[in-house]
């Protein structure tokens, strides 16, 4: 797996024109590929994953540019999936129990 991909490689992966990728770059502030000295874009796997997500929202799910932008922004706010939230709650409860045991030990000394 490569670290960086050119815009033409990314366009080929997504089956779109390079101009569409440049347009999406202007429309979606989350998309910020690295640019080397001569201005060429270098996309990471994270950039490609974001582009795939944008493509899915626009082409498959029928979102407008504004709707897709809002969807990505809301997703970026760190909404935690329920299963992850339950894991965190369980860990916190375990920690609370351990702290109560320690407190009781300290109180009894």
Buried (B, 14 or more C-beta within 10 A) or exposed (E): EEEBBBBEBBBEEBEBEBEBBEEBBEBBEBBEBEEEEEEEBBBBEEBBEBBEBBBEBBEEEEBEBEEBBEBBEEEEEEEEEEEEEEEEEEEEEEEEEEEEEEEEEEEEE
